Structure formats: C-alpha cells, structure tokens
Amino acid sequence: MFRLADDLRVYLHREPIDFRAGINSLAILVEQSMGLNPFERAVFAFCNRRRTRMKLLFFDRSGFVLMLKALTEDKFRWPLRQETVVPLDAEQLHWLLDGIDLDAMVRHPVRQYEFVG
C-alpha cells in the first residue's frame, strides 16, 4: 500500500464522472469544474457512478500521475455533502480507500490551551 505525505491537500470531486476520462480530461475538470490548479501539490479524487472505482490524479514534478483503485465486491463510501469539491487530508483519503465512511466519523475538536493546569 502506498502512503501520501501528511501535509498533502486532497480534493474530492463529489459527483461521479465518466470513467473513460484520462489525464487530460481530468486535469481540465479540476481546472474548470472544481476551480483548482491541477499543478498544485494536491491529489484530486474521482469516483464512478456505481462507486466501485476511484481515480486519483496528481502532478509529480515532471508530469501527471493517474492511479486507479477498482473494487470487485464492495463500494466506496463517498461523502454525501452538498459542495462540489470536498476538501480532505491525506489520512481521510486513506480511510476512504480502506472503505471507511467519512460522514460517520467524528473526531475530538482541536483545542488551543494557554495555561497548564
């Protein structure tokens, strides 16, 4: 299994896409539909209508990389949020790839303390 850098930004395209789309089509989708820069240090995730396949697109110094994960018996639990682009961190993407429902997960809030005691 591969691991992404912890500080890498991840953006999910919430709506399913035509999975015949290749690198160029997905890079244009990132730019025009998602309003993001496909060359930034980020991973862009896409899913098919049946939620059985996921494509990850990112730019790696000299060119684009396209990865595909296909499930044979299960489905990805794609977030059911309203926004077109769902921002995640690398850890959440790994959870999604492992089949965890991100909408069901609740973390402790991040707290900032000024005093010990």
Buried (B, 14 or more C-beta within 10 A) or exposed (E): EEEBEEEBBBBBBBEBBEBEBEBEEBBEBBEEEBEBEBEEEBBBBBBBEEBBBBBBBBBEEEEBEBEEBEBEEEEBBBBEEEEEBBEBBBEBBBBBBEEBEBEEEEEEEEEEEEEEE
